[in-house]
């Protein structure tokens, strides 16, 4: 692994940092968030303003080809920009799916006319997109999708339900995976579409999460009509289109686990009391903080490996699945220990316990979802076992069975 920027990468990093310093406020700590008192509508509006500003500066779609409205930059520049932006207080978690997965898929699979209709608006931040893959019976097993797409002349009629769709209630469009042929095996009878989330028959309902957020939605689709012109890829080619969507997630390797969480634990331990003494004096506490540091260092090293591959023009390999495993478990362990530091009072809200616990409590409540989102830990372990360690593939008894014959 190469931990240093090349001369070109260092110059780009300096350019980005200078622009961010002129247009955003530096983050003072990992716990600090942008606009904590903003309503969701205000946060979305701020995110659109920030996206428009990035687009005007040429940072909104760095790796996209110039003919798609991007800068045609190498992938490493997107990683560098993400690393630098993480140092500043800017609106987050609004355009990640749009620019990271949905619109690159539209650019790769839509007709030139359709791409020209949607891509410029997406880059400017006029529209927000989401990804409608998961269903109540199709989470990590995406091939189990049951949302039905039936051809009716020049249109498709969609009926079904999606769940865990991030931001669907404030999004304008989405990429939708539906079953178009029930006589094909589960992974061969799927087709991808562009869905207008404001269309008749679309009902997006936010899910109230235990963290207090309403980021995820369940989306009900009742006789929704989609023009065949808004199909992405060929009929029954949706699995291939979906895989290309997931490939774009490699751009997110620049920051999964905040690198200062062990410092936050040190602050909490210094102020907490165990057995009449500062918790930081306790050997067990010191060991747990060391474990947190090592988890973060492990994530940093995996990220460096991926960045090195991108810097050389290569694709990060399947070993990047380890990143999600380590980071998700690390977030849970670190946040859980922060709650332990407070003793029995750790079960109280930060309004009672103290604002210094607010960030860790939010992480603790969010951590279970992180372990599931983007592929469960079991799926990640299978990926590592089969594609990194070269262990035998898991037996598949449904690979060639028509989907309608599978047990339900």
Secondary structure, DSSP 8 states (H G I E B T S, - for coil): ---S--HHHHHHHHHHHHHHHHHSEE-SSTT--TTTT--HHHHHHHHHHHHHHHHHHT-SSTTS-GGGTS----HHHHHHHHHHHTTEE---SSSHHIIIIIHHHHHHHS-HHHHHHHHHHHHHTSS-EEEE--BTTBSS-GGG---EEEEETTEEEEEEEEEEEETGGG-SEEEEEEE--TTSBTTTSEEEEEEETTSTTEEEEE---TTS---EEEEEEEEEEEEGGGEESSTT-HHHHHHHHHHGGGGGGG-SS-TTHHHHHHHHHHH-EETTEEGGG-HHHHHHHHHHHHHHHHHHHHHHHHHHHHHTT----GGGHHHHHHHHHHHHHHHHHHHHHTGGGGGS-HHHH-GGGHHHHHHHHHHHHHHHTTS-HHHHHHHIIIIIS-------SSTTSBGGGS--
